[in-house]
Amino acid sequence: MIAGVPKLGTHDLYELAMKLSEDPIQWESVVDTTRSTILGRMGDPRGVSVILETWKTAIPRAEQHEKRRGSMRAWSVWRQGAAEALGLIGGKDEIPFLEEQAKATKDSFVAKACRDAITAIEKRTAAPPAAPPKPVPQPAAPAPVPKPAAPAKP
């Protein structure tokens, strides 16, 4: 996976990534990379809605698996990667969700990943500093009017 490259020749890497199955609760590492991580590293904003939908859908299931250590570890690792991905490709619209998740979790690593993602989004979407105003060109001073020659004395 080449960061920031959504296509490889004629192949849309987003479409290939979408074929990967992903279960944030029962996730098993495939070279430590999830579909969400791949989408973030590609830099393709189409991945934002997929990541958010996967995260939101998994929350109720995660609550049912709270007592299962393996499931909660997978859920933590997945959310950290998903938050990082949202930091790379998300926009200001994703900040409220990340703030909500940072507050709702007991997992300090996930909370930090969400806060880091918010910082990354704010930095990336901040307006560039305003350029100093350009000086307004002043009109050139009018050329001095020559004085008429004095009449010749007889």
Rosetta constraint file for C-alpha pairs under 8 A:
AtomPair CA 1 CA 38 HARMONIC 7.41 0.50
AtomPair CA 1 CA 41 HARMONIC 7.94 0.50
AtomPair CA 1 CA 42 HARMONIC 7.67 0.50
AtomPair CA 2 CA 41 HARMONIC 7.64 0.50
AtomPair CA 2 CA 42 HARMONIC 7.00 0.50
AtomPair CA 3 CA 41 HARMONIC 4.90 0.50
AtomPair CA 3 CA 42 HARMONIC 5.09 0.50
AtomPair CA 3 CA 43 HARMONIC 7.05 0.50
AtomPair CA 4 CA 41 HARMONIC 6.00 0.50
AtomPair CA 4 CA 42 HARMONIC 4.31 0.50
AtomPair CA 4 CA 43 HARMONIC 4.70 0.50
AtomPair CA 4 CA 44 HARMONIC 7.48 0.50
AtomPair CA 5 CA 42 HARMONIC 5.24 0.50
AtomPair CA 5 CA 43 HARMONIC 7.02 0.50
AtomPair CA 6 CA 12 HARMONIC 6.26 0.50
AtomPair CA 6 CA 13 HARMONIC 5.37 0.50
AtomPair CA 6 CA 14 HARMONIC 6.35 0.50
AtomPair CA 6 CA 42 HARMONIC 5.33 0.50
AtomPair CA 6 CA 43 HARMONIC 7.02 0.50
AtomPair CA 6 CA 44 HARMONIC 6.23 0.50
AtomPair CA 7 CA 11 HARMONIC 5.54 0.50
AtomPair CA 7 CA 12 HARMONIC 4.67 0.50
AtomPair CA 7 CA 13 HARMONIC 5.30 0.50
AtomPair CA 7 CA 14 HARMONIC 7.78 0.50
AtomPair CA 8 CA 12 HARMONIC 6.64 0.50
AtomPair CA 8 CA 13 HARMONIC 6.77 0.50
AtomPair CA 11 CA 16 HARMONIC 7.97 0.50
AtomPair CA 12 CA 16 HARMONIC 6.64 0.50
AtomPair CA 13 CA 17 HARMONIC 6.01 0.50
AtomPair CA 13 CA 42 HARMONIC 7.96 0.50
AtomPair CA 14 CA 18 HARMONIC 6.15 0.50
AtomPair CA 14 CA 39 HARMONIC 6.80 0.50
AtomPair CA 14 CA 42 HARMONIC 7.87 0.50
AtomPair CA 14 CA 44 HARMONIC 7.43 0.50
AtomPair CA 14 CA 46 HARMONIC 7.88 0.50
AtomPair CA 14 CA 47 HARMONIC 7.68 0.50
AtomPair CA 15 CA 19 HARMONIC 6.70 0.50
AtomPair CA 16 CA 20 HARMONIC 7.30 0.50
AtomPair CA 17 CA 35 HARMONIC 6.00 0.50
AtomPair CA 17 CA 38 HARMONIC 7.00 0.50
AtomPair CA 17 CA 39 HARMONIC 7.08 0.50
AtomPair CA 18 CA 35 HARMONIC 7.25 0.50
AtomPair CA 20 CA 35 HARMONIC 6.40 0.50
AtomPair CA 21 CA 35 HARMONIC 7.65 0.50
AtomPair CA 22 CA 27 HARMONIC 6.67 0.50
AtomPair CA 22 CA 34 HARMONIC 7.14 0.50
AtomPair CA 22 CA 35 HARMONIC 6.58 0.50
AtomPair CA 23 CA 27 HARMONIC 5.17 0.50
AtomPair CA 23 CA 58 HARMONIC 7.89 0.50
AtomPair CA 24 CA 54 HARMONIC 7.80 0.50
AtomPair CA 24 CA 55 HARMONIC 7.61 0.50
AtomPair CA 24 CA 58 HARMONIC 6.68 0.50
AtomPair CA 24 CA 74 HARMONIC 6.44 0.50
AtomPair CA 24 CA 75 HARMONIC 5.31 0.50
AtomPair CA 24 CA 78 HARMONIC 5.63 0.50
AtomPair CA 24 CA 79 HARMONIC 7.69 0.50
AtomPair CA 25 CA 58 HARMONIC 7.08 0.50
AtomPair CA 25 CA 61 HARMONIC 7.47 0.50
AtomPair CA 25 CA 62 HARMONIC 6.26 0.50
AtomPair CA 25 CA 71 HARMONIC 5.18 0.50
AtomPair CA 25 CA 72 HARMONIC 6.94 0.50
AtomPair CA 25 CA 74 HARMONIC 5.74 0.50
AtomPair CA 25 CA 75 HARMONIC 4.98 0.50
AtomPair CA 26 CA 71 HARMONIC 5.84 0.50
AtomPair CA 26 CA 74 HARMONIC 6.40 0.50
AtomPair CA 26 CA 75 HARMONIC 7.71 0.50
AtomPair CA 27 CA 71 HARMONIC 7.97 0.50
AtomPair CA 27 CA 74 HARMONIC 5.65 0.50
AtomPair CA 27 CA 75 HARMONIC 7.59 0.50
AtomPair CA 27 CA 78 HARMONIC 7.53 0.50
AtomPair CA 28 CA 74 HARMONIC 7.32 0.50
AtomPair CA 29 CA 33 HARMONIC 6.47 0.50
AtomPair CA 29 CA 34 HARMONIC 7.38 0.50
AtomPair CA 30 CA 34 HARMONIC 7.27 0.50
AtomPair CA 33 CA 37 HARMONIC 6.07 0.50
AtomPair CA 33 CA 38 HARMONIC 6.84 0.50
AtomPair CA 34 CA 38 HARMONIC 6.32 0.50
AtomPair CA 34 CA 78 HARMONIC 7.27 0.50
AtomPair CA 34 CA 81 HARMONIC 7.58 0.50
AtomPair CA 35 CA 39 HARMONIC 6.17 0.50
AtomPair CA 36 CA 40 HARMONIC 6.22 0.50
AtomPair CA 36 CA 47 HARMONIC 7.39 0.50
AtomPair CA 36 CA 50 HARMONIC 7.92 0.50
AtomPair CA 36 CA 51 HARMONIC 5.84 0.50
AtomPair CA 36 CA 81 HARMONIC 6.94 0.50
AtomPair CA 36 CA 82 HARMONIC 5.46 0.50
AtomPair CA 36 CA 85 HARMONIC 6.45 0.50
AtomPair CA 37 CA 41 HARMONIC 6.15 0.50
AtomPair CA 37 CA 81 HARMONIC 5.64 0.50
AtomPair CA 37 CA 82 HARMONIC 6.18 0.50
AtomPair CA 37 CA 84 HARMONIC 7.57 0.50
AtomPair CA 37 CA 85 HARMONIC 5.58 0.50
AtomPair CA 38 CA 42 HARMONIC 6.15 0.50
AtomPair CA 39 CA 43 HARMONIC 6.70 0.50
AtomPair CA 39 CA 44 HARMONIC 6.38 0.50
AtomPair CA 39 CA 47 HARMONIC 5.37 0.50
AtomPair CA 39 CA 85 HARMONIC 6.98 0.50
AtomPair CA 40 CA 44 HARMONIC 6.82 0.50
AtomPair CA 40 CA 47 HARMONIC 6.97 0.50
AtomPair CA 40 CA 82 HARMONIC 7.90 0.50
AtomPair CA 40 CA 84 HARMONIC 7.45 0.50
AtomPair CA 40 CA 85 HARMONIC 3.97 0.50
AtomPair CA 40 CA 86 HARMONIC 6.56 0.50
AtomPair CA 40 CA 88 HARMONIC 5.76 0.50
AtomPair CA 40 CA 89 HARMONIC 5.87 0.50
AtomPair CA 41 CA 85 HARMONIC 6.78 0.50
AtomPair CA 41 CA 88 HARMONIC 7.24 0.50
AtomPair CA 43 CA 88 HARMONIC 6.66 0.50
AtomPair CA 43 CA 89 HARMONIC 5.68 0.50
AtomPair CA 44 CA 89 HARMONIC 6.58 0.50
AtomPair CA 45 CA 89 HARMONIC 5.33 0.50
AtomPair CA 45 CA 90 HARMONIC 6.84 0.50
AtomPair CA 46 CA 50 HARMONIC 7.49 0.50
AtomPair CA 47 CA 51 HARMONIC 6.15 0.50
AtomPair CA 47 CA 89 HARMONIC 7.69 0.50
AtomPair CA 48 CA 52 HARMONIC 6.20 0.50
AtomPair CA 48 CA 86 HARMONIC 6.50 0.50
AtomPair CA 48 CA 89 HARMONIC 6.69 0.50
AtomPair CA 48 CA 90 HARMONIC 5.98 0.50
AtomPair CA 49 CA 53 HARMONIC 5.95 0.50
AtomPair CA 50 CA 54 HARMONIC 6.06 0.50
AtomPair CA 51 CA 55 HARMONIC 6.09 0.50
AtomPair CA 51 CA 82 HARMONIC 6.57 0.50
AtomPair CA 51 CA 86 HARMONIC 7.72 0.50
AtomPair CA 52 CA 56 HARMONIC 6.03 0.50
AtomPair CA 53 CA 57 HARMONIC 5.95 0.50
AtomPair CA 54 CA 58 HARMONIC 6.15 0.50
AtomPair CA 55 CA 59 HARMONIC 6.45 0.50
AtomPair CA 55 CA 79 HARMONIC 7.53 0.50
AtomPair CA 57 CA 61 HARMONIC 7.70 0.50
AtomPair CA 58 CA 62 HARMONIC 6.01 0.50
AtomPair CA 59 CA 63 HARMONIC 6.33 0.50
AtomPair CA 60 CA 64 HARMONIC 6.56 0.50
AtomPair CA 61 CA 65 HARMONIC 6.46 0.50
AtomPair CA 62 CA 66 HARMONIC 6.15 0.50
AtomPair CA 62 CA 71 HARMONIC 7.65 0.50
AtomPair CA 62 CA 72 HARMONIC 7.27 0.50
AtomPair CA 62 CA 75 HARMONIC 7.19 0.50
AtomPair CA 65 CA 71 HARMONIC 6.49 0.50
AtomPair CA 65 CA 72 HARMONIC 7.17 0.50
AtomPair CA 66 CA 71 HARMONIC 7.58 0.50
AtomPair CA 66 CA 72 HARMONIC 6.32 0.50
AtomPair CA 67 CA 72 HARMONIC 7.86 0.50
AtomPair CA 68 CA 72 HARMONIC 6.30 0.50
AtomPair CA 69 CA 73 HARMONIC 6.17 0.50
AtomPair CA 70 CA 74 HARMONIC 6.24 0.50
AtomPair CA 71 CA 75 HARMONIC 6.06 0.50
AtomPair CA 72 CA 76 HARMONIC 6.00 0.50
AtomPair CA 73 CA 77 HARMONIC 6.20 0.50
AtomPair CA 74 CA 78 HARMONIC 5.97 0.50
AtomPair CA 75 CA 79 HARMONIC 6.09 0.50
AtomPair CA 76 CA 80 HARMONIC 6.20 0.50
AtomPair CA 76 CA 107 HARMONIC 7.26 0.50
AtomPair CA 76 CA 109 HARMONIC 7.65 0.50
AtomPair CA 76 CA 110 HARMONIC 6.30 0.50
AtomPair CA 77 CA 81 HARMONIC 6.37 0.50
AtomPair CA 77 CA 110 HARMONIC 7.97 0.50
AtomPair CA 78 CA 82 HARMONIC 6.07 0.50
AtomPair CA 79 CA 83 HARMONIC 5.89 0.50
AtomPair CA 79 CA 110 HARMONIC 6.29 0.50
AtomPair CA 80 CA 84 HARMONIC 6.26 0.50
AtomPair CA 80 CA 109 HARMONIC 7.12 0.50
AtomPair CA 80 CA 110 HARMONIC 5.22 0.50
AtomPair CA 80 CA 113 HARMONIC 5.45 0.50
AtomPair CA 80 CA 114 HARMONIC 7.45 0.50
AtomPair CA 81 CA 85 HARMONIC 6.16 0.50
AtomPair CA 82 CA 86 HARMONIC 6.18 0.50
AtomPair CA 83 CA 87 HARMONIC 6.19 0.50
AtomPair CA 83 CA 98 HARMONIC 7.45 0.50
AtomPair CA 83 CA 110 HARMONIC 7.86 0.50
AtomPair CA 83 CA 113 HARMONIC 5.81 0.50
AtomPair CA 83 CA 114 HARMONIC 5.36 0.50
AtomPair CA 83 CA 117 HARMONIC 5.85 0.50
AtomPair CA 84 CA 88 HARMONIC 6.46 0.50
AtomPair CA 84 CA 113 HARMONIC 6.40 0.50
AtomPair CA 84 CA 114 HARMONIC 7.46 0.50
AtomPair CA 84 CA 116 HARMONIC 7.57 0.50
AtomPair CA 84 CA 117 HARMONIC 5.61 0.50
AtomPair CA 85 CA 89 HARMONIC 6.29 0.50
AtomPair CA 85 CA 90 HARMONIC 7.62 0.50
AtomPair CA 85 CA 117 HARMONIC 7.90 0.50
AtomPair CA 86 CA 90 HARMONIC 4.51 0.50
AtomPair CA 86 CA 91 HARMONIC 7.91 0.50
AtomPair CA 86 CA 94 HARMONIC 7.56 0.50
AtomPair CA 86 CA 117 HARMONIC 6.41 0.50
AtomPair CA 87 CA 91 HARMONIC 7.99 0.50
AtomPair CA 87 CA 116 HARMONIC 7.36 0.50
AtomPair CA 87 CA 117 HARMONIC 3.91 0.50
AtomPair CA 87 CA 118 HARMONIC 6.34 0.50
AtomPair CA 87 CA 119 HARMONIC 7.70 0.50
AtomPair CA 87 CA 120 HARMONIC 5.26 0.50
AtomPair CA 87 CA 121 HARMONIC 5.33 0.50
AtomPair CA 88 CA 117 HARMONIC 7.51 0.50
AtomPair CA 88 CA 120 HARMONIC 7.02 0.50
AtomPair CA 88 CA 121 HARMONIC 7.09 0.50
AtomPair CA 89 CA 121 HARMONIC 7.94 0.50
AtomPair CA 90 CA 94 HARMONIC 6.02 0.50
AtomPair CA 90 CA 121 HARMONIC 6.55 0.50
AtomPair CA 91 CA 95 HARMONIC 7.28 0.50
AtomPair CA 91 CA 121 HARMONIC 5.97 0.50
AtomPair CA 91 CA 125 HARMONIC 7.06 0.50
AtomPair CA 92 CA 121 HARMONIC 6.68 0.50
AtomPair CA 92 CA 122 HARMONIC 7.16 0.50
AtomPair CA 92 CA 125 HARMONIC 7.38 0.50
AtomPair CA 94 CA 98 HARMONIC 6.38 0.50
AtomPair CA 95 CA 99 HARMONIC 6.05 0.50
AtomPair CA 95 CA 118 HARMONIC 5.77 0.50
AtomPair CA 95 CA 121 HARMONIC 7.76 0.50
AtomPair CA 96 CA 100 HARMONIC 6.07 0.50
AtomPair CA 97 CA 101 HARMONIC 6.19 0.50
AtomPair CA 98 CA 102 HARMONIC 6.07 0.50
AtomPair CA 98 CA 114 HARMONIC 5.33 0.50
AtomPair CA 98 CA 115 HARMONIC 7.23 0.50
AtomPair CA 98 CA 117 HARMONIC 7.64 0.50
AtomPair CA 98 CA 118 HARMONIC 6.86 0.50
AtomPair CA 99 CA 103 HARMONIC 6.31 0.50
AtomPair CA 99 CA 114 HARMONIC 6.89 0.50
AtomPair CA 99 CA 115 HARMONIC 7.08 0.50
AtomPair CA 99 CA 118 HARMONIC 7.68 0.50
AtomPair CA 100 CA 104 HARMONIC 6.04 0.50
AtomPair CA 101 CA 105 HARMONIC 6.10 0.50
AtomPair CA 101 CA 111 HARMONIC 7.05 0.50
AtomPair CA 101 CA 114 HARMONIC 7.10 0.50
AtomPair CA 102 CA 110 HARMONIC 6.83 0.50
AtomPair CA 102 CA 111 HARMONIC 4.08 0.50
AtomPair CA 102 CA 112 HARMONIC 7.20 0.50
AtomPair CA 102 CA 114 HARMONIC 5.61 0.50
AtomPair CA 102 CA 115 HARMONIC 6.76 0.50
AtomPair CA 103 CA 111 HARMONIC 6.99 0.50
AtomPair CA 105 CA 110 HARMONIC 7.22 0.50
AtomPair CA 105 CA 111 HARMONIC 6.52 0.50
AtomPair CA 106 CA 111 HARMONIC 7.81 0.50
AtomPair CA 107 CA 111 HARMONIC 6.29 0.50
AtomPair CA 108 CA 112 HARMONIC 6.08 0.50
AtomPair CA 109 CA 113 HARMONIC 6.16 0.50
AtomPair CA 110 CA 114 HARMONIC 6.16 0.50
AtomPair CA 111 CA 115 HARMONIC 6.28 0.50
AtomPair CA 112 CA 116 HARMONIC 6.00 0.50
AtomPair CA 113 CA 117 HARMONIC 6.09 0.50
AtomPair CA 114 CA 118 HARMONIC 6.28 0.50
AtomPair CA 115 CA 119 HARMONIC 6.31 0.50
AtomPair CA 116 CA 120 HARMONIC 6.19 0.50
AtomPair CA 117 CA 121 HARMONIC 6.14 0.50
AtomPair CA 118 CA 122 HARMONIC 6.11 0.50
AtomPair CA 119 CA 123 HARMONIC 6.06 0.50
AtomPair CA 120 CA 124 HARMONIC 6.02 0.50
AtomPair CA 121 CA 125 HARMONIC 5.90 0.50
AtomPair CA 122 CA 126 HARMONIC 5.71 0.50
